[in-house]
């Protein structure tokens, strides 16, 4: 597989695949929009700009962002099977949105995102603190704890959602869905860009932190500072994507693991590939969701969940 | 020991508690420059804790560590990382990094991630020093325990610090790899003038390779002397509470404690 690492041909192919997927993503849907319509048909152009472009952009940003966030979480917890799904982060983001809805009923998307950000950061912090406190290093034990942790948060959320008659809303966040992405309602997802930029700047430090506290300290780094920064940036990604498109399970788990199995864990080198695979994977899943029961849509969370859980099982069996 | 040069790494009245348990009770001493010092003692004597404190990994509850006449805690992380490195037991590391990538991280305090030609040269030297040239593009999770330990030691060598502290570097190694690691450490001292401190369990490795031995028992330093003086039946019995028979052959002392 080494030819994949730096061969120009490989990069060109990768780019072409991405462009083709973007093209299909932009021009697939119930409303028939073709390329030349954009120049003649004003209505279709508006629809294209308001709905199609945001959807494709959101898919790329969420796909890349959540995959990268998953890798960061895996490094900071030194566990392959930790991800936003298996650390309670997704449920925390949902709880944040719910809290915003209950206390500030007419809150803007931005306010909800801030709530989600706060809750996600706190929860991730608690989770990592817990992972470091218990010296039980069983690989499968930690994500199980995370799942339980998430379930508890989810149960609390559901209880309060029930009391306030918004259970349906919370259920909606459970399943990621890009069909409602529209101009004016999805811009929070661009928070992924600065988050990824920060992660790229700290890529080496995150890899070192992944080797453990004593390694980081011996190399003169402040381990705690890296952990705080990493968790904050992960929370940025998770909260902005949950607010705009909902929870996409397993994405942050399987993409980094598959990439790691092929090209390793030197984050500075693998980050672009993780971002790329995440985006491509989500674009494909979204297209599948849009085409399987055409003209209806299967929520992407369900598609990713089905594929993801299978890959997750394979990973558990392959990696000890 | 010649007293012409003052020891650079000194510690005074170090105390450490884990909860209510007193792990170190006001221990004082210093590490001889350009020597291998072995920290020995029964389980729970405080060896690893002392090593972690004098390498800034954990904070002591009382006392001071001074390094080059400055309090250890006053150093900036990166400055200290160029002078003193610590390698703990590699616990559960399934990172897929190549040996070369791992060793390159040893240059992080200097390079901040952008490797210069000089850094690359240091990395090459470090890999060659531990005899890992053929494995430099292998992922560390594919190495045997002994090869992996050598890869970590290579990283420490690339970090190029005068002081190198290692916590049980022979843990889980077979005899061949253990000997290889100890010979590498010996060469670090003899050829490059480094100061090495190790926590070690096998008394015979300490006897064969170290210049000095610091023995801990119940949170106190009970002996701190040249190796030859500590490798003595009476002294060892005092430290470990079992009988020792010291066999001398070709000027080397071998401890038999296995079945007396």
Interface residues (C-beta under 8 A of the other chain):
Chain A: X78 X80 X137 X204 X207 X208 X210 X211 X212 X213 X214 X215 X217 X218 X219 X220 X221 X222 X260 X261 X264 X265 X266 X268 X319
Chain B: X55 X56 X57 X76 X77 X78 X79 X80 X81 X82 X85 X86 X87 X88 X91 X92 X93 X94 X95 X96 X97 X98 X101 X105 X106 X108 X109 X112 X113 X139 X156 X159
